[in-house]
Amino acid sequence: EMLSTIANDALTQMNFLEHLDLSNTMIEQLPTLATNVKSICVQRAKLIHFTNQVSVNFNSLIQLDLAHNSLEILPAFIFSQLRSLRALGLENNRLSNLPNEIILLKELQLIDLTHNRFTTNGIEPIWQLNELMVVSLGWNNISELSNAIDQLPHLCVLNVFANKLQTLPTQI
């Protein structure tokens, strides 16, 4: 039988825990964690949404991988807890819009939004994330890239394959 729940405080006292992988489980929401977790991977689980009761301590989190779930919405409140995040994997979900609060991720260097339901307007906030080096947007419904792409001075990799693009900004 697959793991589907974790007791509310089961991981809060595990101060030595730095990496947590709950992939291929039946987990529907993230558990409350100790303060020094640096990496969380919950691929191919049953994550559908975040509730307002989520009390995960994300302050030291550097990498968050929520790929291959059924997420449709990322709540704005979660981004205020991810200030140290450098890598965010959201590929293969059902997302169509990023909340403006994603701009709070000032340290973010990599974002993978491949294979979702994003349109041009749904990704607008990412062009304000000045530290981004890798942006993966393949397999979406993006028809145009913003001229604000020139606000990403560290951008090294831009994946936009399998979209509806007909032209690229002149800054590329």
Protein Blocks (a to p, Z undefined) as FASTA:
>chain_A
ZZfbdcfklmmmmmmbmbdcfehiabfbdcdddfkbcbdcdehiabfbdcfklccdfklp
mbdcfehiabfbdcfklmmmmmmbcbdcfehiabfbdcfklmmmmmbmbdcfehiabdfk
lmmmmmmmmkbmbdcfehiabfbdcfklmmmmkbmbdcfehiabfbdcfkZZ
